[in-house]
């Protein structure tokens, strides 16, 4: 089956000048990916008649083109005029768009005038896409076996239209043409270069592509398959788990915080003794529990410690100035099992790393109390 090509044209001088971040293209790519589709190309052009018209020519290999911006009432909103010129059709007053605009303006206590009526002149045979939270309607047009979706540039209007109308429309028109399967692994404590080195020892199926995304704390590993051959995904997944299984903190979705919420009981108090004064640990712990005590005082007496099930201590190492020790104790275990992790304190995201290392270490202590593991990536930086 031929691959469905979905592409995007973003218009607006503000995008090229850097005044506005192009968040709409990111959002669209994420929405498409969840459905098994990919965004093949993105073009960004200014509010220039010739440039926008040429952009339509550039995307003639696509099946679906989503055009963003330039549907408003001002002189620089020329997207539909450019499309009319490109496709050889006329713009005409659309009565459905006119009724919707009147209702939208009435809700805002505004009147229809010679300027905003421009928004109801659409290409002939265009289909109106409702915009419940704005004045500019969306538009769907078909031309030369391609489908064009024209969308407003305002992010909240664009996102609503994409999720409620356009994605369902694409899926209904191109049923069973999903391009790929994707599976996620989230790793912590190992760098992408080290992961790649380990994976080079395996012979992955030809249908599998591996992608990486690095955040401040974890690395997202993606298995992308351009077919629906589930056996290939399963084989590749087994390779991933064999190579870096000790570093995988979750699959398919990043849910370490939810996992800890489910594990910690109401009476499982956590005492955090922070001698390093990490600025992120309080906010990070609040993501899954309010039942913790935070202090920067190191000489806590044993009676106070006994009131808490889990004790986390962040200790700068005097003999190794560049290292920190994170000690996590479970007071319910007979031997007060302690895990110690070392991290180079010059790491650029040191506070976020410390916070997540405490969280991940606590999770591992609860689920695998007798398993040894380290975070060599952070030790060696």
C-alpha positions as CSV (number, residue, x, y, z in Angstrom):
1,X,0.0,0.0,0.0
2,X,1.3,3.4,-1.0
3,X,2.4,5.6,1.9
4,X,0.0,8.4,2.8
5,X,1.9,11.7,2.6
6,X,0.7,14.4,5.0
7,X,2.4,17.7,4.8
8,X,2.1,21.2,6.3
9,X,2.4,24.8,5.2
10,X,2.8,27.4,7.9
11,X,2.3,31.1,7.0
12,X,3.2,34.2,8.8
13,X,6.0,36.8,8.9
14,X,6.0,36.4,12.7
15,X,7.2,32.8,12.3
16,X,10.1,33.7,10.1
17,X,11.1,36.6,12.3
18,X,11.1,34.5,15.4
19,X,8.5,36.5,17.2
20,X,6.2,33.5,17.6
21,X,7.2,29.9,18.2
22,X,5.8,27.4,15.6
23,X,4.1,25.3,18.2
24,X,1.3,24.3,15.8
25,X,3.5,22.2,13.6
26,X,4.8,20.3,16.7
27,X,1.3,19.7,17.9
28,X,0.2,18.4,14.5
29,X,3.1,16.0,14.3
30,X,2.4,14.6,17.7
31,X,-1.3,14.1,16.9
32,X,-0.6,12.4,13.6
33,X,2.0,10.1,15.3
34,X,-0.6,8.9,17.8
35,X,-2.7,7.7,14.9
36,X,0.1,6.0,13.1
37,X,0.7,8.8,10.5
38,X,3.7,10.9,9.9
39,X,4.2,14.5,9.0
40,X,6.3,14.2,5.9
41,X,7.3,17.9,5.3
42,X,6.8,21.3,6.8
43,X,7.2,24.6,4.9
44,X,7.3,28.0,6.6
45,X,6.6,31.1,4.5
46,X,5.9,34.7,5.2
47,X,2.9,36.7,4.3
48,X,3.9,37.1,0.7
49,X,1.6,36.2,-2.2
50,X,4.3,34.6,-4.5
51,X,5.9,32.6,-1.6
52,X,2.6,31.1,-0.4
53,X,1.6,30.3,-4.0
54,X,4.9,28.6,-4.6
55,X,4.5,26.6,-1.4
56,X,1.4,24.9,-2.8
57,X,3.5,23.9,-5.8
58,X,6.3,22.5,-3.6
59,X,3.8,20.2,-1.8
60,X,2.2,18.7,-4.9
61,X,3.5,15.2,-4.1
62,X,1.4,15.1,-0.9
63,X,-2.0,13.5,-0.4
64,X,-3.0,15.8,2.4
65,X,-1.8,19.4,3.0
66,X,-2.6,21.2,6.2
67,X,-2.2,25.0,5.7
68,X,-2.0,27.1,8.9
69,X,-2.5,30.8,9.2
70,X,-3.7,33.7,7.1
71,X,-7.5,33.3,7.4
72,X,-8.1,36.5,9.4
73,X,-9.7,39.8,8.3
74,X,-6.5,41.9,7.8
75,X,-4.6,42.7,4.7
76,X,-1.8,40.2,5.3
77,X,-4.3,37.3,5.6
78,X,-4.0,36.1,2.0
79,X,-3.8,32.3,2.2
80,X,-7.1,31.6,0.5
81,X,-6.5,34.2,-2.2
82,X,-3.2,32.5,-2.9
83,X,-4.9,29.1,-3.1
84,X,-7.5,30.4,-5.4
85,X,-4.8,31.7,-7.8
86,X,-2.9,28.5,-7.6
87,X,-5.9,26.2,-8.2
88,X,-7.7,28.4,-10.7
89,X,-10.9,28.8,-8.8
90,X,-12.8,31.9,-7.6
91,X,-13.5,33.0,-4.1
92,X,-17.2,33.3,-3.4
93,X,-19.3,34.3,-0.4
94,X,-20.1,31.2,1.6
95,X,-23.4,31.5,3.4
96,X,-22.6,28.9,6.0
97,X,-19.4,30.7,6.9
98,X,-21.3,34.0,7.0
99,X,-23.9,32.6,9.5
100,X,-21.1,31.2,11.7
101,X,-19.2,34.5,11.6
102,X,-22.3,36.5,12.6
103,X,-22.9,34.2,15.5
104,X,-19.3,34.4,16.6
105,X,-19.3,38.2,16.4
106,X,-22.6,38.5,18.2
107,X,-21.2,36.5,21.1
108,X,-18.4,39.0,21.3
109,X,-20.8,41.9,21.0
110,X,-19.3,42.9,17.7
111,X,-20.9,43.7,14.4
112,X,-20.1,42.5,10.9
113,X,-18.2,45.1,8.9
114,X,-16.5,45.5,5.6
115,X,-13.2,44.2,7.1
116,X,-14.2,41.0,8.8
117,X,-16.6,39.9,6.0
118,X,-13.4,39.0,4.1
119,X,-13.3,35.8,6.2
120,X,-16.5,34.3,4.5
121,X,-15.1,34.4,1.0
122,X,-14.0,30.9,0.4
123,X,-12.9,28.9,-2.7
124,X,-15.7,27.5,-4.8
125,X,-17.0,24.1,-3.5
126,X,-15.1,24.5,-0.2
127,X,-16.4,22.7,2.9
128,X,-16.6,24.8,6.0
129,X,-14.8,23.5,9.2
130,X,-16.5,24.9,12.3
131,X,-14.5,27.0,14.7
132,X,-16.4,27.1,18.0
133,X,-13.8,29.3,19.7
134,X,-12.9,31.8,17.0
135,X,-14.2,33.9,14.2
136,X,-12.2,32.4,11.3
137,X,-13.7,29.1,10.0
138,X,-11.5,26.3,8.8
139,X,-11.8,25.2,5.2
140,X,-11.4,21.9,3.3
141,X,-10.8,21.9,-0.4
142,X,-10.0,19.1,-2.9
143,X,-7.8,19.8,-5.9
144,X,-5.9,17.4,-8.2
145,X,-6.5,14.4,-6.0
146,X,-5.2,16.3,-3.0
147,X,-7.0,17.4,0.1
148,X,-6.2,20.8,1.6
149,X,-7.2,21.8,5.2
150,X,-7.0,25.5,5.9
151,X,-6.7,26.3,9.6
152,X,-6.5,29.4,11.8
153,X,-3.1,30.3,13.2
154,X,-4.3,30.9,16.8
155,X,-2.9,27.9,18.6
156,X,-6.0,27.1,20.7
157,X,-8.2,27.3,17.7
158,X,-5.9,25.3,15.6
159,X,-5.5,22.5,18.2
160,X,-9.2,22.2,18.7
161,X,-9.8,22.0,15.0
162,X,-7.1,19.4,14.4
163,X,-8.2,17.1,17.2
164,X,-12.0,17.4,16.8
165,X,-12.3,17.7,13.0
166,X,-9.3,17.3,10.8
167,X,-7.6,14.2,12.2
168,X,-11.0,12.3,12.2
169,X,-11.6,13.5,8.6
170,X,-8.2,12.3,7.4
171,X,-8.7,8.9,9.1
172,X,-12.1,8.5,7.6
173,X,-10.9,9.3,4.1
174,X,-7.8,7.3,4.2
175,X,-8.8,4.3,6.3
176,X,-6.1,1.7,7.0
177,X,-3.3,3.7,5.5
178,X,-1.4,4.2,8.7
179,X,2.2,4.4,7.9
180,X,3.9,2.9,10.9
181,X,3.8,1.4,14.4
182,X,5.7,3.0,17.2
183,X,6.8,1.8,20.6
184,X,8.5,3.9,23.3
185,X,11.1,3.0,25.9
186,X,12.1,5.6,28.5
187,X,15.6,5.1,30.0
188,X,17.4,6.8,32.8
189,X,21.1,6.7,33.8
190,X,22.6,5.9,30.4
191,X,23.4,8.2,27.5
192,X,22.1,7.9,24.0
193,X,25.6,7.1,22.6
194,X,26.0,4.3,25.1
195,X,22.6,2.9,24.2
196,X,23.5,3.1,20.5
197,X,26.8,1.2,21.1
198,X,24.9,-1.6,22.9
199,X,22.3,-1.8,20.2
200,X,24.9,-2.1,17.5
201,X,25.4,-5.7,18.7
202,X,22.0,-6.7,17.5
203,X,20.6,-7.4,14.0
204,X,17.4,-5.5,14.0
205,X,14.7,-6.3,11.3
206,X,14.9,-4.1,8.2
207,X,11.4,-2.7,8.9
208,X,12.6,-1.1,12.2
209,X,14.0,2.4,12.6
210,X,15.4,3.5,16.0
211,X,15.0,7.1,17.1
212,X,16.2,9.0,20.2
213,X,15.0,12.1,22.1
214,X,17.1,13.4,25.0
215,X,15.5,15.4,27.8
216,X,17.0,17.0,30.9
217,X,16.6,13.7,32.9
218,X,15.8,10.7,30.7
219,X,16.3,9.4,27.2
220,X,13.3,8.4,25.0
221,X,14.0,5.5,22.7
222,X,11.6,4.9,19.9
223,X,11.1,1.8,17.8
224,X,9.5,2.9,14.5
225,X,8.2,0.3,12.1
226,X,7.1,1.3,8.6
227,X,4.8,-1.8,8.4
228,X,2.2,-3.5,10.5
229,X,4.4,-6.6,11.1
230,X,4.0,-6.9,14.9
231,X,6.6,-9.8,15.0
232,X,9.3,-7.3,13.9
233,X,8.3,-4.9,16.7
234,X,8.4,-7.7,19.3
235,X,11.8,-8.9,18.1
236,X,13.2,-5.4,18.3
237,X,11.7,-4.9,21.7
238,X,13.3,-8.0,23.0
239,X,16.7,-6.7,21.8
240,X,16.1,-3.4,23.5
241,X,15.3,-5.1,26.8
242,X,18.2,-7.4,26.6
243,X,20.7,-4.5,25.9
244,X,19.5,-1.8,28.2
245,X,16.8,-3.4,30.4
246,X,18.3,-2.3,33.7
247,X,18.0,1.4,32.6
248,X,14.4,1.2,31.3
249,X,12.1,3.1,33.6
250,X,8.9,2.7,31.6
251,X,7.4,1.6,28.3
252,X,5.0,3.4,26.0
253,X,4.4,6.3,28.3
254,X,6.5,8.1,30.9
255,X,4.8,7.1,34.1
256,X,7.4,6.9,36.9
257,X,5.4,9.3,39.0
258,X,2.1,7.3,38.7
259,X,4.0,4.1,39.5
260,X,5.2,5.6,42.8
261,X,1.8,6.9,43.7
262,X,0.4,3.4,43.4
263,X,3.3,1.9,45.4
264,X,3.4,4.3,48.3
265,X,0.8,3.6,51.0
266,X,-0.9,6.4,53.0
267,X,1.4,5.7,56.0
268,X,4.6,5.5,54.0
269,X,6.2,8.7,55.1
270,X,9.4,9.8,53.2
271,X,12.1,11.8,55.0
272,X,14.4,13.7,52.7
273,X,17.7,15.0,54.2
274,X,19.2,17.3,51.6
275,X,22.7,18.4,52.4
276,X,23.2,19.6,48.9
277,X,20.1,21.8,48.9
278,X,18.8,20.6,45.5
279,X,16.3,23.2,44.3
280,X,14.0,20.8,42.4
281,X,13.4,17.9,44.7
282,X,10.4,19.4,46.5
283,X,8.4,20.1,43.4
284,X,9.3,16.7,41.9
285,X,8.2,14.8,44.9
286,X,4.9,16.7,45.0
287,X,4.1,15.1,41.6
288,X,3.3,11.8,43.3
289,X,2.9,12.4,47.1
290,X,2.4,15.1,49.7
291,X,3.4,12.7,52.4
292,X,7.1,13.6,52.8
293,X,9.3,15.8,55.1
294,X,12.1,17.8,53.6
295,X,15.0,19.2,55.6
296,X,18.5,20.5,55.0
297,X,19.6,19.7,58.6
298,X,22.0,16.7,58.6
299,X,22.0,15.8,62.2
300,X,18.5,14.3,62.5
301,X,18.3,12.0,65.5
302,X,17.4,8.3,65.2
303,X,14.0,8.8,66.9
304,X,13.0,11.3,64.2
305,X,14.2,9.0,61.5
306,X,12.2,6.1,62.9
307,X,9.0,7.9,62.2
308,X,9.5,7.6,58.5
309,X,9.5,4.4,56.4
310,X,11.8,5.8,53.7
311,X,14.8,8.0,54.3
312,X,16.6,9.7,51.4
313,X,19.9,11.4,52.1
314,X,21.8,13.6,49.6
315,X,25.4,13.8,50.8
316,X,28.3,15.7,49.2
317,X,31.4,13.6,49.4
318,X,34.2,15.4,51.3
319,X,36.9,13.1,50.0
320,X,35.6,13.4,46.4
321,X,34.5,17.0,46.1
322,X,32.9,16.5,42.6
323,X,30.7,13.6,43.8
324,X,27.4,13.3,45.6
325,X,26.0,10.3,47.3
326,X,22.3,9.5,47.4
327,X,21.4,7.0,50.1
328,X,17.9,5.5,50.2
329,X,16.9,3.4,53.2
330,X,13.7,1.4,53.9
331,X,13.3,1.2,57.6
332,X,10.9,-1.8,57.3
333,X,13.6,-4.0,56.0
334,X,15.5,-5.8,58.7
335,X,19.0,-4.7,57.6
336,X,17.9,-1.1,56.6
337,X,19.0,-1.8,53.0
338,X,20.8,1.2,51.6
339,X,21.5,2.0,48.0
340,X,24.1,4.6,47.2
341,X,24.4,6.4,43.9
342,X,27.2,8.7,42.8
343,X,26.8,11.7,40.5
344,X,29.2,14.3,39.2
345,X,28.1,17.6,40.7
346,X,29.1,19.6,37.6
347,X,26.4,18.0,35.5
348,X,24.5,20.8,33.7
349,X,21.1,19.7,35.0
350,X,22.3,18.6,38.4
351,X,19.2,19.6,40.4
352,X,16.8,17.8,38.0
353,X,19.1,14.8,37.9
354,X,19.3,14.6,41.7
355,X,15.5,14.9,42.1
356,X,14.7,12.2,39.5
357,X,17.5,9.9,40.8
358,X,15.9,10.0,44.2
359,X,12.5,9.2,42.7
360,X,13.8,6.4,40.5
361,X,16.0,5.0,43.3
362,X,13.0,4.9,45.6
363,X,10.9,3.1,43.1
364,X,13.7,0.5,42.5
365,X,14.2,0.0,46.2
366,X,10.5,-0.8,46.7
367,X,10.2,-3.1,43.7
368,X,13.7,-4.7,43.6
369,X,15.3,-4.2,47.0
370,X,18.0,-6.8,46.5
371,X,19.0,-5.9,42.9
372,X,22.3,-4.0,42.5
373,X,22.5,-1.2,39.9
374,X,24.3,2.1,39.3
375,X,24.0,5.1,37.1
376,X,27.4,5.1,35.3
377,X,26.4,7.8,32.8
378,X,26.1,10.4,35.6
379,X,29.2,9.2,37.4
380,X,31.5,9.7,34.4
381,X,30.3,13.1,33.1
